């Protein structure tokens, strides 16, 4: 009699993206804020288990939009008002698994 174990194959892959900026506020004198991007891959397996890991920047591509330039940086000039807001977007593409 032979006993075989089926391969624990990946059934699905998803991910999560976290984008924040340093500094989190640009004061009225102007300046720049720089992106902190974290991308996590999540794989689910036929066994029902799952695994996640944070990807290195070489494992994904990020395209920034909104107020952010192509590197994700937001730059603001001097402002006489007390507040202003910006919206930055990021689209992440990856084929990595956990």
C-alpha positions in Angstrom: 0.0 0.0 0.0 1.2 3.5 -0.9 0.2 6.7 0.8 0.5 9.9 -1.0 0.2 13.4 0.3 -1.3 16.0 -2.0 0.7 19.1 -2.7 -0.2 22.1 -0.6 -0.9 24.4 -3.5 -1.7 28.1 -3.5 -5.4 28.6 -4.1 -5.4 32.4 -4.0 -3.1 35.4 -3.6 -4.1 38.9 -2.4 -2.3 41.8 -0.8 -2.5 44.9 1.3 -0.9 48.3 0.8 -0.1 50.9 3.5 0.9 54.4 2.4 1.9 57.1 4.9 4.1 60.3 4.7 7.0 61.7 6.6 6.5 64.3 7.8 2.8 63.7 8.2 2.1 67.5 7.9 3.7 70.3 5.9 3.5 73.6 7.7 2.6 77.0 6.1 6.2 77.7 5.2 6.2 74.9 2.6 8.3 71.8 2.2 8.1 68.2 1.1 6.7 65.0 2.5 8.1 61.6 1.5 6.2 58.3 1.1 6.5 55.3 3.3 5.0 52.4 1.3 4.6 48.9 2.7 3.2 46.1 0.5 2.2 42.7 1.9 1.4 39.6 -0.1 -1.0 37.0 1.4 -1.3 33.5 0.0 -3.9 30.9 0.9 -3.3 27.2 0.5 -5.4 24.1 -0.2 -4.8 23.0 3.4 -6.7 26.1 4.6 -3.6 27.8 6.0 -2.4 31.2 4.9 0.9 33.0 4.9 1.8 36.6 4.5 5.1 38.5 4.1 6.2 42.1 3.4 7.6 42.5 -0.1 10.8 44.2 -0.9 10.6 47.2 -3.3 12.1 45.1 -6.1 9.1 42.8 -5.9 6.4 45.3 -6.9 6.0 48.5 -9.0 4.2 51.6 -7.6 2.6 54.3 -9.6 1.8 57.5 -7.7 -0.9 60.0 -8.6 -2.9 62.9 -7.2 -0.7 65.5 -5.5 2.3 63.1 -5.5 5.0 63.2 -8.2 6.3 60.0 -9.9 8.4 59.2 -6.8 5.5 59.7 -4.4 6.8 63.0 -3.0 4.4 65.8 -2.2 5.8 69.3 -2.3 4.0 72.4 -1.2 4.9 76.1 -1.5 4.5 78.7 1.2 0.9 79.2 2.2 -0.8 82.1 4.0 -3.7 80.0 5.3 -3.6 77.8 8.3 -4.6 74.5 6.6 -4.5 72.8 3.3 -4.9 69.2 2.2 -3.6 67.0 -0.5 -4.6 63.6 -1.9 -2.1 61.1 -3.0 -2.9 57.8 -4.7 -0.8 54.8 -5.4 -1.4 51.7 -7.6 0.8 48.7 -6.8 1.4 45.8 -9.2 3.1 42.6 -8.2 3.2 38.9 -9.1 4.8 37.9 -5.8 3.4 35.3 -3.4 3.9 35.0 0.3 
